[in-house]
Amino acid sequence: MRVWKRFLDSFGFAYEVSPVEIEEEEVIRQSVSSFPVKIGVDAWYPTLDKERCTDCGKCHDFCLFGVYTIEDGVVTVKQPQNCKNNCPACARMCPE
């Protein structure tokens, strides 16, 4: 799975991705995309601290839900409603 490869790479581990894992990742992406989007008081929206953000793109690369975009080298939250409630994955990948 490409996401796990990037995660392991961030810690210096080598990991080869097989075609089966890529297919499994796509199945996971499709099933997660079908989750209902919850908008309102309880919704979870990501934010970027632009005073600390270096626009490295690790959040963009790691996010499975298409929340972030990179335009002209600047990371922005483009689809905040796609973020899953209480998902801290992008924050954990952030070096800042």
PAZAPA-4460 file (N, C-alpha, C; in steps of 0.05 Angstrom, whole numbers, plus 32768, in hexadecimal, padded with zeros to 4 digits):
% residues 96
    n_x    n_y    n_z   ca_x   ca_y   ca_z    c_x    c_y    c_z   seq   type   mol
   8011   7FE9   8000   8000   8000   8000   8012   8019   8000     1      M     A
   800D   802A   7FED   801E   8042   7FEA   801F   8053   8004     2      R     A
   8008   8055   8011   8007   8065   8029   8019   805A   803F     3      V     A
   8018   8040   8042   8029   8033   8056   8046   8035   804E     4      W     A
   804C   8033   8035   8067   8036   802C   8072   8052   8033     5      K     A
   8062   8066   802E   806B   8081   8035   806E   8084   8053     6      R     A
   805C   8078   8062   805E   8079   807F   8078   806B   8089     7      F     A
   807D   8053   807F   8095   8045   8086   80AE   8053   807D     8      L     A
   80AD   805E   8065   80C4   806D   805A   80CA   8085   806C     9      D     A
   80B6   8091   8078   80BA   80A8   8089   80CB   80A1   80A2    10      S     A
   80CB   8087   80A9   80DB   807D   80BF   80F5   806F   80B6    11      F     A
   80FA   806F   809C   8112   8063   8091   8110   8046   808B    12      G     A
   80F8   803A   808B   80F4   801E   8085   80F0   801A   8067    13      F     A
   80FC   8005   805D   80F8   7FFE   8040   80E0   7FEC   803E    14      A     A
   80D0   7FF0   8029   80B8   7FE0   8026   80B1   7FE0   8008    15      Y     A
   80AF   7FC8   7FFD   80A8   7FC5   7FE1   808A   7FC1   7FDF    16      E     A
   807D   7FCF   7FCD   8060   7FCE   7FC9   805A   7FBA   7FB3    17      V     A
   8048   7FA7   7FB9   8040   7F93   7FA5   8027   7F9D   7F96    18      S     A
   8022   7F92   7F7E   800A   7F99   7F6F   7FF0   7F93   7F7F    19      P     A
   7FF1   7F7D   7F8E   7FDA   7F75   7F9E   7FD4   7F8B   7FB3    20      V     A
   7FE9   7F96   7FC0   7FE5   7FAB   7FD4   7FD9   7FC4   7FC8    21      E     A
   7FE2   7FCB   7FB0   7FD7   7FE2   7FA2   7FB9   7FDE   7F9C    22      I     A
   7FB2   7FC6   7F94   7F96   7FC0   7F8F   7F86   7FC1   7FA8    23      E     A
   7F91   7FB7   7FBE   7F83   7FB7   7FD8   7F7F   7FD4   7FE2    24      E     A
   7F93   7FE5   7FDD   7F91   8001   7FE5   7F7A   800F   7FD6    25      E     A
   7F77   8009   7FBD   7F62   8015   7FAD   7F47   800C   7FB7    26      E     A
   7F44   7FF3   7FBF   7F2B   7FE8   7FCA   7F25   7FF7   7FE4    27      V     A
   7F39   7FFC   7FF5   7F35   800A   800E   7F2D   8027   8008    28      I     A
   7F3A   8034   7FF5   7F33   8050   7FEE   7F16   8052   7FE5    29      R     A
   7F0D   803F   7FD5   7EF2   803F   7FCB   7EDE   803B   7FE2    30      Q     A
   7EE4   8028   7FF4   7ED1   8023   800A   7ED0   803A   801D    31      S     A
   7EE7   8047   8022   7EE8   805E   8035   7EDA   8075   8028    32      V     A
   7EDC   8079   800E   7ECF   808F   8000   7EB1   808D   8002    33      S     A
   7EA7   8075   8006   7E8A   8071   8007   7E7E   8077   8023    34      S     A
   7E8F   807D   8037   7E86   8084   8051   7E76   809E   804F    35      F     A
   7E60   80A1   805E   7E51   80BA   805D   7E62   80D1   8068    36      P     A
   7E5F   80E8   805C   7E6D   8100   8065   7E5B   810E   807A    37      V     A
   7E66   8113   8091   7E57   8120   80A7   7E5F   813D   80A8    38      K     A
   7E4C   814F   80A1   7E52   816B   80A2   7E41   8177   80B8    39      I     A
   7E4D   8188   80C8   7E3E   8195   80DE   7E4F   8198   80F6    40      G     A
   7E41   819A   810D   7E4F   819F   8126   7E64   818A   812D    41      V     A
   7E5E   8171   8127   7E70   815B   812E   7E86   8156   8119    42      D     A
   7E85   8164   8103   7E98   815F   80ED   7EB4   8166   80F6    43      A     A
   7EC7   8158   80EA   7EE3   815B   80F0   7EF0   8168   80D8    44      W     A
   7EFA   8180   80DA   7F06   818E   80C4   7F24   8194   80C9    45      Y     A
   7F35   818D   80B6   7F51   8191   80B9   7F58   81AF   80B5    46      P     A
   7F6D   81B8   80C2   7F77   81D3   80BE   7F95   81D2   80BB    47      T     A
   7FA0   81E5   80AF   7FBD   81E7   80AC   7FC7   8200   80BB    48      L     A
   7FDB   81FC   80CC   7FE8   8212   80DA   7FFD   821D   80C7    49      D     A
   7FF6   8232   80B8   8007   823D   80A4   8020   824A   80AF    50      K     A
   8020   8250   80C9   8038   825B   80D5   804E   8246   80D9    51      E     A
   8045   822C   80DB   8058   8216   80DE   805B   8205   80C5    52      R     A
   8047   8205   80B3   8046   81F4   809C   805D   81FB   8089    53      C     A
   806C   81E7   8080   8081   81EB   806D   8079   81E3   8051    54      T     A
   8060   81DB   804D   8055   81D2   8033   8065   81BA   8028    55      D     A
   806D   81A8   803B   807C   8190   8032   806A   817C   8023    56      C     A
   8050   817D   8029   803D   816C   801A   8039   8150   8026    57      G     A
   8045   814B   803D   8042   8130   8049   8025   812A   8051    58      K     A
   8016   813E   8059   7FF9   813A   8060   7FEA   8134   8046    59      C     A
   7FF0   8142   8031   7FE3   813D   8016   7FEA   8121   800D    60      H     A
   8003   8119   800E   800B   80FF   8004   7FFF   80E8   8015    61      D     A
   7FFB   80EC   802E   7FF2   80D6   8040   7FD4   80D4   8041    62      F     A
   7FC6   80EA   803D   7FA8   80EA   8040   7F9B   80D8   802B    63      C     A
   7F8A   80C6   8034   7F7B   80B4   8022   7F61   80C0   8018    64      L     A
   7F5A   80D7   8022   7F3F   80E2   801D   7F3E   80FA   800B    65      F     A
   7F55   8103   8001   7F56   8119   7FEE   7F4F   8134   7FFB    66      G     A
   7F57   8137   8014   7F51   8150   8023   7F62   8167   801A    67      V     A
   7F7B   8161   8014   7F8F   8176   800E   7F95   8177   7FF0    68      Y     A
   7F9F   818F   7FE8   7FA8   8192   7FCD   7FC2   81A2   7FCE    69      T     A
   7FD3   81A0   7FBA   7FEB   81B0   7FB8   7FE9   81C0   7F9E    70      I     A
   7FE8   81DA   7FA1   7FE7   81EB   7F8A   7FFE   81FF   7F8C    71      E     A
   800E   8200   7F77   8026   8212   7F77   8037   820E   7F8F    72      D     A
   803A   81F5   7F98   804C   81EE   7FAE   8040   81F5   7FCA    73      G     A
   8027   81FC   7FCB   801A   8203   7FE4   8004   81EF   7FEB    74      V     A
   8005   81E3   8003   7FF1   81D0   800C   7FD9   81DF   8016    75      V     A
   7FC1   81D7   800D   7FA9   81E2   8018   7F94   81CC   801D    76      T     A
   7F81   81D2   802F   7F6B   81C0   8034   7F56   81C6   801F    77      V     A
   7F52   81B3   800C   7F40   81B8   7FF6   7F25   81AB   7FFA    78      K     A
   7F24   8193   8007   7F0B   8184   800B   7F08   817D   8028    79      Q     A
   7F04   8191   803A   7F04   818B   8057   7EEE   8177   805F    80      P     A
   7ED8   8177   804F   7EC2   8164   8056   7EC9   8147   8051    81      Q     A
   7EDF   8142   8043   7EE8   8127   803E   7EF7   811B   8056    82      N     A
   7F00   812C   8068   7F10   8123   807F   7EFD   8112   8091    83      C     A
   7F07   80FC   809B   7EF8   80EA   80AC   7EFB   80F3   80C9    84      K     A
   7EE5   80F3   80D8   7EE5   80FC   80F4   7EFB   80EE   8104    85      N     A
   7F0A   80FE   8112   7F1F   80F5   8125   7F36   80E6   8117    86      N     A
   7F3A   80EC   80FD   7F51   80E0   80EF   7F69   80F1   80F2    87      C     A
   7F7E   80E8   8101   7F95   80F9   8106   7FAD   80F2   80F4    88      P     A
   7FA8   80E3   80DF   7FBF   80D8   80CE   7FD0   80EF   80C3    89      A     A
   7FC4   8103   80B8   7FD4   8118   80AB   7FE5   8127   80C0    90      C     A
   7FD9   812C   80D7   7FE8   813A   80EC   8000   8129   80F6    91      A     A
   7FFD   810F   80F6   8013   80FE   80FF   8029   80FD   80EA    92      R     A
   8023   8102   80D1   8037   8102   80BC   8046   811D   80BB    93      M     A
   803A   8132   80C6   8045   814D   80C4   805F   814F   80D4    94      C     A
   8074   8159   80C7   808E   815C   80D6   808E   8174   80E8    95      P     A
   807B   8186   80E5   807A   819E   80F5   8067   819A   810C    96      E     A
***
